[in-house]
């Protein structure tokens, strides 16, 4: 293979210098570049490195474009101050930004590099607000914004699902509040990343996993942080996961100013993890207090019933004694009257009054003269003896 004499021949260093010169000619000044932060890394040297990407429309695929960005430690304080003063923003993975940088070719590594010198926080805030508004409108139109809020919270809610960063202050605050209550809660924990790249997917997966164990309520909690730190809870995948769950979701996300999309779509939102736990405790105690009150009411009613029954029993005893005496008196009178009647019907008494009783020889009572014939033997009983006779 022969060398084409018309093609230029350069060394690597010469090519690098040519490319660098061309880039400077095309981009002599700083420029504003819009993109999404990815692979953010703070080096021990104090410099910050990350990729500025153009995400692909299809999730899970490589970005359609990417440039490496360097934020030198000398420029870093100014950028961080600008972000903080704009409302607690901070550079973080997945944050959409408009940054100021100069484009240079770094020959030793053979790559184009953006050297960041500034940032436009208004652009980021505007994008976050616009995305948040779009998502809330979409959820409302699909009937998902109030769906979880319409679920009933079982009483008392003793099986509590918990999705958070296990070991964090938020996790400790939440669990301590439940433990201090003295109520026998069962906590079903799922550790999840709550900020940074991939955190939204991890939180959504955690919610789904905990829901499969059929808790009474799920708590999604996190401590405070910057707007960028809390971006996970504005993510569409988290919002839609909460909306379609069949378990009520309580949020306790430690930010005092704005409500996240997760707060809007959850059953109930609280300002802090501790407040979220306190609400669950209050709900459980309300039911337990009702049971205690019912038990007390049952005891009181039982005591009243026994007291009333005892009073009625005493009254009935008095009435029974009174009525028994009257009944016995009446029965004595009846018995005396019957005795007198029996005495009056006694044959001896009848005979004493001059009557007699005559019987045939067979002992049959003689009731009529036609019952005897001449020659029949008769026996007549009188009051003082018996007379035997023969019919003539």
C-alpha positions as a LaTeX table, in Angstrom:
\begin{tabular}{lrrr}
\hline
Residue & $x$ (\AA) & $y$ (\AA) & $z$ (\AA) \\
\hline
Unk1 & 0.00 & 0.00 & 0.00 \\
Unk2 & 1.61 & 3.28 & $-1.13$ \\
Unk3 & 1.25 & 6.65 & 0.53 \\
Unk4 & $-1.07$ & 9.07 & $-1.26$ \\
Unk5 & 1.06 & 12.17 & $-1.82$ \\
Unk6 & $-2.04$ & 14.39 & $-1.81$ \\
Unk7 & $-2.98$ & 13.48 & 1.80 \\
Unk8 & $-1.40$ & 15.56 & 4.61 \\
Unk9 & 0.89 & 13.77 & 7.03 \\
Unk10 & 0.85 & 15.02 & 10.65 \\
Unk11 & 1.95 & 13.78 & 14.01 \\
Unk12 & $-0.47$ & 13.19 & 16.87 \\
Unk13 & 0.76 & 16.32 & 18.57 \\
Unk14 & 0.35 & 18.37 & 15.39 \\
Unk15 & $-3.20$ & 17.00 & 14.91 \\
Unk16 & $-4.01$ & 17.83 & 18.49 \\
Unk17 & $-2.77$ & 21.37 & 18.02 \\
Unk18 & $-4.78$ & 21.75 & 14.82 \\
Unk19 & $-7.97$ & 20.52 & 16.49 \\
Unk20 & $-7.41$ & 22.78 & 19.48 \\
Unk21 & $-6.81$ & 25.73 & 17.17 \\
Unk22 & $-9.97$ & 24.92 & 15.22 \\
Unk23 & $-12.09$ & 24.64 & 18.32 \\
Unk24 & $-10.80$ & 27.98 & 19.60 \\
Unk25 & $-11.56$ & 29.54 & 16.25 \\
Unk26 & $-15.11$ & 28.17 & 16.22 \\
Unk27 & $-15.79$ & 28.88 & 19.92 \\
Unk28 & $-13.54$ & 31.76 & 20.94 \\
Unk29 & $-15.77$ & 32.74 & 23.86 \\
Unk30 & $-17.84$ & 31.02 & 26.53 \\
Unk31 & $-21.19$ & 29.54 & 25.53 \\
Unk32 & $-24.37$ & 28.42 & 27.32 \\
Unk33 & $-25.05$ & 24.69 & 27.05 \\
Unk34 & $-28.22$ & 22.93 & 28.18 \\
Unk35 & $-28.22$ & 19.31 & 29.26 \\
Unk36 & $-28.63$ & 16.82 & 32.08 \\
Unk37 & $-26.00$ & 16.11 & 34.74 \\
Unk38 & $-24.75$ & 12.53 & 34.95 \\
Unk39 & $-21.92$ & 10.69 & 36.72 \\
Unk40 & $-21.16$ & 13.61 & 39.05 \\
Unk41 & $-17.86$ & 13.14 & 40.92 \\
Unk42 & $-16.09$ & 15.38 & 43.42 \\
Unk43 & $-12.37$ & 14.64 & 43.28 \\
Unk44 & $-10.04$ & 14.85 & 46.27 \\
Unk45 & $-8.27$ & 17.66 & 44.46 \\
Unk46 & $-11.40$ & 19.80 & 44.88 \\
Unk47 & $-12.29$ & 19.71 & 41.19 \\
Unk48 & $-15.73$ & 18.47 & 40.12 \\
Unk49 & $-16.23$ & 16.24 & 37.09 \\
Unk50 & $-19.43$ & 15.13 & 35.40 \\
Unk51 & $-20.99$ & 14.35 & 32.04 \\
Unk52 & $-23.47$ & 16.69 & 30.41 \\
Unk53 & $-25.78$ & 14.49 & 28.38 \\
Unk54 & $-28.70$ & 14.68 & 26.01 \\
Unk55 & $-30.92$ & 11.82 & 27.28 \\
Unk56 & $-32.31$ & 9.37 & 24.79 \\
Unk57 & $-36.06$ & 9.27 & 24.33 \\
Unk58 & $-36.04$ & 5.57 & 25.15 \\
Unk59 & $-35.30$ & 4.87 & 28.85 \\
Unk60 & $-32.37$ & 2.58 & 29.54 \\
Unk61 & $-30.49$ & 3.41 & 26.36 \\
Unk62 & $-27.29$ & 5.40 & 25.97 \\
Unk63 & $-27.58$ & 9.18 & 25.71 \\
Unk64 & $-27.78$ & 10.65 & 22.24 \\
Unk65 & $-24.89$ & 13.06 & 22.98 \\
Unk66 & $-22.38$ & 13.54 & 25.79 \\
Unk67 & $-19.65$ & 16.00 & 26.76 \\
Unk68 & $-17.33$ & 15.77 & 29.73 \\
Unk69 & $-17.43$ & 18.80 & 32.04 \\
Unk70 & $-14.82$ & 20.01 & 34.49 \\
Unk71 & $-15.61$ & 22.49 & 37.25 \\
Unk72 & $-12.26$ & 23.65 & 38.56 \\
Unk73 & $-12.09$ & 24.13 & 42.32 \\
Unk74 & $-11.44$ & 27.84 & 41.83 \\
Unk75 & $-14.82$ & 28.27 & 40.07 \\
Unk76 & $-16.69$ & 25.85 & 42.26 \\
Unk77 & $-17.49$ & 28.19 & 45.25 \\
Unk78 & $-19.08$ & 30.77 & 42.96 \\
Unk79 & $-21.24$ & 28.17 & 41.21 \\
Unk80 & $-22.33$ & 26.62 & 44.49 \\
Unk81 & $-23.18$ & 30.02 & 45.96 \\
Unk82 & $-25.25$ & 30.94 & 42.89 \\
Unk83 & $-27.22$ & 27.71 & 43.17 \\
Unk84 & $-27.75$ & 28.00 & 46.91 \\
Unk85 & $-28.99$ & 31.59 & 46.71 \\
Unk86 & $-31.45$ & 30.55 & 44.02 \\
Unk87 & $-33.39$ & 28.32 & 46.41 \\
Unk88 & $-31.19$ & 25.56 & 47.74 \\
Unk89 & $-30.15$ & 24.07 & 44.42 \\
Unk90 & $-27.02$ & 21.96 & 44.11 \\
Unk91 & $-25.34$ & 20.06 & 41.33 \\
Unk92 & $-26.62$ & 16.51 & 41.32 \\
Unk93 & $-27.17$ & 13.65 & 38.93 \\
Unk94 & $-30.28$ & 13.94 & 36.73 \\
Unk95 & $-30.47$ & 17.71 & 37.27 \\
Unk96 & $-31.25$ & 19.59 & 34.05 \\
Unk97 & $-29.02$ & 22.67 & 33.82 \\
Unk98 & $-27.94$ & 25.52 & 31.59 \\
Unk99 & $-24.26$ & 26.08 & 32.31 \\
Unk100 & $-21.66$ & 28.50 & 31.05 \\
Unk101 & $-18.41$ & 26.98 & 29.82 \\
Unk102 & $-15.63$ & 27.26 & 27.29 \\
Unk103 & $-15.13$ & 24.38 & 24.90 \\
Unk104 & $-11.56$ & 23.17 & 24.61 \\
Unk105 & $-9.78$ & 20.22 & 23.13 \\
Unk106 & $-7.64$ & 18.43 & 25.71 \\
Unk107 & $-4.87$ & 16.91 & 23.61 \\
Unk108 & $-3.31$ & 14.65 & 26.29 \\
Unk109 & $-6.56$ & 12.68 & 26.46 \\
Unk110 & $-7.71$ & 13.39 & 22.93 \\
Unk111 & $-11.14$ & 14.67 & 23.85 \\
Unk112 & $-13.28$ & 17.76 & 23.80 \\
Unk113 & $-13.94$ & 19.17 & 27.25 \\
Unk114 & $-16.25$ & 21.80 & 28.69 \\
Unk115 & $-14.68$ & 23.93 & 31.39 \\
Unk116 & $-17.57$ & 25.18 & 33.50 \\
Unk117 & $-17.46$ & 28.79 & 34.69 \\
Unk118 & $-21.08$ & 29.55 & 35.65 \\
Unk119 & $-24.68$ & 28.36 & 35.76 \\
Unk120 & $-28.17$ & 29.76 & 35.19 \\
Unk121 & $-30.29$ & 28.61 & 38.17 \\
Unk122 & $-33.44$ & 30.23 & 36.79 \\
Unk123 & $-33.35$ & 27.80 & 33.88 \\
Unk124 & $-33.11$ & 24.80 & 36.22 \\
Unk125 & $-35.86$ & 26.07 & 38.49 \\
Unk126 & $-38.04$ & 26.81 & 35.51 \\
Unk127 & $-37.52$ & 23.36 & 34.09 \\
Unk128 & $-38.25$ & 21.74 & 37.45 \\
Unk129 & $-41.40$ & 23.81 & 37.92 \\
Unk130 & $-42.58$ & 23.21 & 34.38 \\
Unk131 & $-42.01$ & 19.46 & 34.66 \\
Unk132 & $-43.75$ & 19.41 & 38.02 \\
Unk133 & $-46.78$ & 21.28 & 36.66 \\
Unk134 & $-46.94$ & 19.03 & 33.60 \\
Unk135 & $-46.87$ & 15.91 & 35.72 \\
Unk136 & $-49.53$ & 17.16 & 38.13 \\
Unk137 & $-51.82$ & 18.07 & 35.22 \\
Unk138 & $-51.33$ & 14.67 & 33.65 \\
Unk139 & $-52.05$ & 12.85 & 36.91 \\
Unk140 & $-55.17$ & 14.95 & 37.47 \\
Unk141 & $-56.46$ & 14.29 & 33.96 \\
Unk142 & $-55.94$ & 10.55 & 34.45 \\
Unk143 & $-57.76$ & 10.59 & 37.79 \\
Unk144 & $-54.65$ & 9.55 & 39.68 \\
Unk145 & $-53.95$ & 12.67 & 41.73 \\
Unk146 & $-56.53$ & 11.85 & 44.43 \\
Unk147 & $-56.69$ & 8.08 & 44.03 \\
Unk148 & $-54.44$ & 7.11 & 46.93 \\
Unk149 & $-56.10$ & 9.71 & 49.16 \\
Unk150 & $-59.41$ & 7.90 & 48.64 \\
Unk151 & $-58.15$ & 4.68 & 50.25 \\
Unk152 & $-59.25$ & 3.86 & 53.80 \\
Unk153 & $-56.58$ & 3.59 & 56.49 \\
Unk154 & $-57.27$ & 0.46 & 58.59 \\
Unk155 & $-57.88$ & 1.14 & 62.28 \\
Unk156 & $-55.59$ & 0.68 & 64.04 \\
Unk157 & $-52.72$ & 0.78 & 61.48 \\
Unk158 & $-50.29$ & $-1.58$ & 63.22 \\
Unk159 & $-48.46$ & $-3.03$ & 60.16 \\
Unk160 & $-46.37$ & $-0.15$ & 58.87 \\
Unk161 & $-44.36$ & $-0.33$ & 55.65 \\
Unk162 & $-41.32$ & 1.95 & 55.60 \\
Unk163 & $-39.39$ & 3.03 & 52.49 \\
Unk164 & $-36.35$ & 5.16 & 53.28 \\
Unk165 & $-32.58$ & 5.14 & 53.48 \\
Unk166 & $-32.09$ & 2.66 & 56.31 \\
Unk167 & $-29.58$ & 3.97 & 58.81 \\
Unk168 & $-30.26$ & 7.63 & 58.01 \\
Unk169 & $-31.43$ & 10.23 & 60.52 \\
Unk170 & $-34.89$ & 10.11 & 58.94 \\
Unk171 & $-35.04$ & 6.36 & 59.49 \\
Unk172 & $-33.96$ & 6.74 & 63.13 \\
Unk173 & $-36.43$ & 9.56 & 63.83 \\
Unk174 & $-39.35$ & 7.64 & 62.37 \\
Unk175 & $-38.62$ & 4.35 & 64.16 \\
Unk176 & $-37.89$ & 6.07 & 67.48 \\
Unk177 & $-41.29$ & 7.80 & 67.41 \\
Unk178 & $-43.06$ & 4.48 & 66.88 \\
Unk179 & $-41.04$ & 2.70 & 69.57 \\
Unk180 & $-41.64$ & 5.43 & 72.16 \\
Unk181 & $-45.40$ & 5.11 & 71.70 \\
Unk182 & $-45.56$ & 1.73 & 73.44 \\
Unk183 & $-47.92$ & 0.47 & 70.72 \\
Unk184 & $-47.11$ & $-2.93$ & 69.21 \\
Unk185 & $-46.26$ & $-1.84$ & 65.66 \\
Unk186 & $-44.79$ & $-4.18$ & 63.07 \\
Unk187 & $-42.40$ & $-2.33$ & 60.74 \\
Unk188 & $-41.70$ & $-3.69$ & 57.25 \\
Unk189 & $-38.56$ & $-1.88$ & 56.08 \\
Unk190 & $-37.18$ & $-1.47$ & 52.56 \\
Unk191 & $-33.85$ & 0.31 & 52.12 \\
Unk192 & $-33.85$ & 2.69 & 49.15 \\
Unk193 & $-31.66$ & 5.40 & 47.69 \\
Unk194 & $-33.45$ & 8.70 & 48.18 \\
Unk195 & $-31.24$ & 10.95 & 46.05 \\
Unk196 & $-28.86$ & 10.75 & 43.13 \\
Unk197 & $-28.84$ & 8.77 & 39.92 \\
Unk198 & $-31.27$ & 5.87 & 39.89 \\
Unk199 & $-32.89$ & 6.87 & 43.18 \\
Unk200 & $-36.34$ & 7.43 & 41.71 \\
Unk201 & $-36.47$ & 3.91 & 40.27 \\
Unk202 & $-35.18$ & 2.49 & 43.55 \\
Unk203 & $-37.83$ & 4.31 & 45.60 \\
Unk204 & $-40.60$ & 3.19 & 43.23 \\
Unk205 & $-39.42$ & $-0.41$ & 43.41 \\
Unk206 & $-39.25$ & $-0.19$ & 47.21 \\
Unk207 & $-42.85$ & 1.00 & 47.40 \\
Unk208 & $-44.03$ & $-1.87$ & 45.20 \\
Unk209 & $-42.09$ & $-4.49$ & 47.17 \\
Unk210 & $-43.38$ & $-3.30$ & 50.55 \\
Unk211 & $-46.95$ & $-3.18$ & 49.22 \\
Unk212 & $-46.80$ & $-6.91$ & 48.38 \\
Unk213 & $-46.54$ & $-7.65$ & 52.12 \\
Unk214 & $-49.95$ & $-6.00$ & 52.64 \\
Unk215 & $-49.16$ & $-3.41$ & 55.33 \\
Unk216 & $-51.90$ & $-1.18$ & 56.72 \\
Unk217 & $-50.02$ & 1.94 & 55.60 \\
Unk218 & $-46.72$ & 2.76 & 53.87 \\
Unk219 & $-44.49$ & 5.61 & 55.05 \\
Unk220 & $-42.13$ & 7.22 & 52.53 \\
Unk221 & $-39.71$ & 9.40 & 54.50 \\
Unk222 & $-36.55$ & 11.40 & 53.96 \\
Unk223 & $-34.71$ & 14.16 & 55.80 \\
Unk224 & $-34.27$ & 17.71 & 54.51 \\
Unk225 & $-32.07$ & 18.74 & 51.63 \\
Unk226 & $-31.70$ & 21.02 & 48.66 \\
Unk227 & $-34.13$ & 21.19 & 45.78 \\
Unk228 & $-31.83$ & 18.94 & 43.79 \\
Unk229 & $-31.54$ & 16.48 & 46.68 \\
Unk230 & $-35.32$ & 16.18 & 46.82 \\
Unk231 & $-35.79$ & 15.87 & 43.06 \\
Unk232 & $-36.39$ & 12.14 & 43.49 \\
Unk233 & $-39.80$ & 12.87 & 45.02 \\
Unk234 & $-40.85$ & 14.91 & 41.98 \\
Unk235 & $-40.05$ & 12.02 & 39.64 \\
Unk236 & $-42.90$ & 10.70 & 37.53 \\
Unk237 & $-42.13$ & 7.04 & 38.27 \\
Unk238 & $-42.45$ & 7.66 & 42.02 \\
Unk239 & $-45.69$ & 9.62 & 41.65 \\
Unk240 & $-47.34$ & 7.04 & 39.43 \\
Unk241 & $-46.26$ & 4.19 & 41.69 \\
Unk242 & $-47.85$ & 5.86 & 44.71 \\
Unk243 & $-51.01$ & 6.65 & 42.77 \\
Unk244 & $-51.75$ & 3.07 & 41.73 \\
Unk245 & $-50.88$ & 1.32 & 45.01 \\
Unk246 & $-53.74$ & $-0.29$ & 46.92 \\
Unk247 & $-52.15$ & 0.76 & 50.23 \\
Unk248 & $-52.41$ & 4.29 & 51.71 \\
Unk249 & $-49.07$ & 6.11 & 51.47 \\
Unk250 & $-47.98$ & 8.71 & 54.04 \\
Unk251 & $-45.05$ & 10.95 & 53.15 \\
Unk252 & $-42.69$ & 12.58 & 55.63 \\
Unk253 & $-40.20$ & 14.46 & 53.50 \\
Unk254 & $-38.15$ & 16.97 & 55.46 \\
Unk255 & $-38.70$ & 20.16 & 53.54 \\
Unk256 & $-40.69$ & 23.04 & 54.97 \\
Unk257 & $-41.41$ & 25.21 & 51.91 \\
Unk258 & $-42.60$ & 23.33 & 48.85 \\
Unk259 & $-44.60$ & 20.16 & 48.46 \\
Unk260 & $-43.18$ & 17.50 & 46.20 \\
Unk261 & $-45.25$ & 15.66 & 43.62 \\
Unk262 & $-45.06$ & 12.64 & 45.92 \\
Unk263 & $-46.71$ & 14.73 & 48.65 \\
Unk264 & $-49.47$ & 15.78 & 46.25 \\
Unk265 & $-50.31$ & 12.26 & 45.14 \\
Unk266 & $-49.93$ & 10.53 & 48.53 \\
Unk267 & $-52.79$ & 9.79 & 50.91 \\
Unk268 & $-51.47$ & 12.29 & 53.49 \\
Unk269 & $-48.31$ & 14.43 & 53.53 \\
Unk270 & $-46.35$ & 15.50 & 56.60 \\
Unk271 & $-43.46$ & 17.92 & 56.95 \\
Unk272 & $-40.98$ & 15.58 & 58.62 \\
Unk273 & $-40.42$ & 11.85 & 59.25 \\
Unk274 & $-41.18$ & 12.40 & 62.94 \\
Unk275 & $-44.50$ & 14.09 & 62.15 \\
Unk276 & $-45.40$ & 11.22 & 59.84 \\
Unk277 & $-44.70$ & 8.65 & 62.54 \\
Unk278 & $-46.58$ & 10.71 & 65.14 \\
Unk279 & $-49.68$ & 10.72 & 62.93 \\
Unk280 & $-49.58$ & 6.92 & 62.64 \\
Unk281 & $-49.17$ & 6.63 & 66.41 \\
Unk282 & $-52.10$ & 9.01 & 66.97 \\
Unk283 & $-54.30$ & 6.96 & 64.65 \\
Unk284 & $-53.45$ & 3.73 & 66.46 \\
Unk285 & $-53.92$ & 5.30 & 69.89 \\
Unk286 & $-57.30$ & 6.72 & 68.88 \\
Unk287 & $-58.54$ & 3.22 & 68.19 \\
Unk288 & $-57.00$ & 1.86 & 71.39 \\
Unk289 & $-58.52$ & 4.73 & 73.38 \\
Unk290 & $-61.89$ & 3.93 & 71.87 \\
Unk291 & $-61.51$ & 0.30 & 72.95 \\
Unk292 & $-60.53$ & 1.34 & 76.48 \\
Unk293 & $-63.48$ & 3.72 & 76.64 \\
Unk294 & $-65.78$ & 0.94 & 75.43 \\
Unk295 & $-64.39$ & $-1.42$ & 78.07 \\
Unk296 & $-64.95$ & 1.20 & 80.77 \\
Unk297 & $-68.49$ & 1.82 & 79.52 \\
Unk298 & $-69.22$ & $-1.92$ & 79.60 \\
Unk299 & $-67.96$ & $-2.18$ & 83.20 \\
Unk300 & $-70.01$ & 0.83 & 84.28 \\
Unk301 & $-73.14$ & $-0.46$ & 82.58 \\
Unk302 & $-72.61$ & $-3.90$ & 84.11 \\
Unk303 & $-72.24$ & $-2.39$ & 87.58 \\
Unk304 & $-75.37$ & $-0.32$ & 87.07 \\
Unk305 & $-77.26$ & $-3.36$ & 85.85 \\
Unk306 & $-76.13$ & $-5.41$ & 88.87 \\
Unk307 & $-77.05$ & $-2.60$ & 91.26 \\
Unk308 & $-80.44$ & $-2.21$ & 89.62 \\
Unk309 & $-81.02$ & $-5.95$ & 89.62 \\
Unk310 & $-80.03$ & $-6.15$ & 93.29 \\
Unk311 & $-82.52$ & $-3.36$ & 94.13 \\
Unk312 & $-85.25$ & $-5.09$ & 92.18 \\
Unk313 & $-84.41$ & $-8.34$ & 93.91 \\
Unk314 & $-84.74$ & $-6.74$ & 97.35 \\
Unk315 & $-88.04$ & $-5.14$ & 96.34 \\
Unk316 & $-89.30$ & $-8.41$ & 94.95 \\
Unk317 & $-88.29$ & $-10.20$ & 98.15 \\
Unk318 & $-90.28$ & $-7.72$ & 100.26 \\
Unk319 & $-93.23$ & $-7.96$ & 97.91 \\
Unk320 & $-92.93$ & $-11.74$ & 97.90 \\
Unk321 & $-92.92$ & $-11.88$ & 101.68 \\
Unk322 & $-95.95$ & $-9.60$ & 101.81 \\
Unk323 & $-97.84$ & $-11.47$ & 99.11 \\
Unk324 & $-96.92$ & $-14.83$ & 100.58 \\
Unk325 & $-98.46$ & $-13.85$ & 103.92 \\
Unk326 & $-101.61$ & $-12.62$ & 102.25 \\
Unk327 & $-101.84$ & $-15.76$ & 100.13 \\
Unk328 & $-101.32$ & $-18.00$ & 103.13 \\
Unk329 & $-104.00$ & $-16.10$ & 105.06 \\
Unk330 & $-106.45$ & $-16.46$ & 102.21 \\
Unk331 & $-105.64$ & $-20.13$ & 101.83 \\
Unk332 & $-106.13$ & $-20.65$ & 105.57 \\
Unk333 & $-109.57$ & $-19.10$ & 105.29 \\
Unk334 & $-110.42$ & $-21.29$ & 102.31 \\
Unk335 & $-109.13$ & $-24.34$ & 104.12 \\
Unk336 & $-111.25$ & $-23.53$ & 107.15 \\
Unk337 & $-114.32$ & $-23.08$ & 104.98 \\
Unk338 & $-113.66$ & $-26.39$ & 103.23 \\
Unk339 & $-113.13$ & $-28.06$ & 106.56 \\
Unk340 & $-116.47$ & $-26.76$ & 107.78 \\
Unk341 & $-118.15$ & $-27.98$ & 104.63 \\
Unk342 & $-116.52$ & $-31.38$ & 104.98 \\
Unk343 & $-117.57$ & $-31.59$ & 108.57 \\
Unk344 & $-121.11$ & $-30.72$ & 107.56 \\
Unk345 & $-121.10$ & $-33.55$ & 105.05 \\
Unk346 & $-119.63$ & $-36.08$ & 107.49 \\
Unk347 & $-122.15$ & $-39.03$ & 107.83 \\
Unk348 & $-121.66$ & $-39.04$ & 111.59 \\
Unk349 & $-122.76$ & $-35.44$ & 111.76 \\
Unk350 & $-125.70$ & $-36.21$ & 109.49 \\
Unk351 & $-126.76$ & $-39.15$ & 111.68 \\
Unk352 & $-126.47$ & $-36.98$ & 114.75 \\
Unk353 & $-129.06$ & $-34.69$ & 113.27 \\
Unk354 & $-131.61$ & $-37.63$ & 113.20 \\
Unk355 & $-130.84$ & $-39.18$ & 109.87 \\
Unk356 & $-130.18$ & $-42.93$ & 109.37 \\
Unk357 & $-128.53$ & $-45.08$ & 106.73 \\
Unk358 & $-130.01$ & $-48.40$ & 105.62 \\
Unk359 & $-128.21$ & $-51.06$ & 103.66 \\
Unk360 & $-129.25$ & $-54.46$ & 102.27 \\
Unk361 & $-127.66$ & $-57.69$ & 103.41 \\
Unk362 & $-125.18$ & $-57.25$ & 100.49 \\
Unk363 & $-124.10$ & $-53.87$ & 101.86 \\
Unk364 & $-125.75$ & $-51.88$ & 99.10 \\
Unk365 & $-127.21$ & $-48.54$ & 100.12 \\
Unk366 & $-131.01$ & $-48.65$ & 100.14 \\
Unk367 & $-132.27$ & $-45.71$ & 98.14 \\
Unk368 & $-135.84$ & $-46.82$ & 97.27 \\
Unk369 & $-138.60$ & $-49.06$ & 98.67 \\
Unk370 & $-138.78$ & $-50.78$ & 95.35 \\
Unk371 & $-135.25$ & $-52.07$ & 95.87 \\
Unk372 & $-136.38$ & $-54.65$ & 98.52 \\
Unk373 & $-138.76$ & $-57.56$ & 98.72 \\
Unk374 & $-140.63$ & $-59.17$ & 101.55 \\
Unk375 & $-138.26$ & $-61.15$ & 103.69 \\
Unk376 & $-135.07$ & $-59.17$ & 102.80 \\
Unk377 & $-132.75$ & $-58.50$ & 105.71 \\
Unk378 & $-131.81$ & $-54.86$ & 106.30 \\
Unk379 & $-129.31$ & $-53.09$ & 108.50 \\
Unk380 & $-130.01$ & $-49.53$ & 109.60 \\
Unk381 & $-127.29$ & $-47.37$ & 111.09 \\
Unk382 & $-128.25$ & $-44.70$ & 113.57 \\
Unk383 & $-126.19$ & $-42.16$ & 115.45 \\
Unk384 & $-125.83$ & $-44.37$ & 118.49 \\
Unk385 & $-125.92$ & $-47.86$ & 116.99 \\
Unk386 & $-127.24$ & $-50.30$ & 114.40 \\
Unk387 & $-130.69$ & $-51.90$ & 114.05 \\
Unk388 & $-131.21$ & $-55.10$ & 112.06 \\
Unk389 & $-134.68$ & $-55.71$ & 110.53 \\
Unk390 & $-136.61$ & $-57.87$ & 108.03 \\
Unk391 & $-138.87$ & $-56.50$ & 105.38 \\
Unk392 & $-142.54$ & $-57.54$ & 106.03 \\
\hline
\end{tabular}
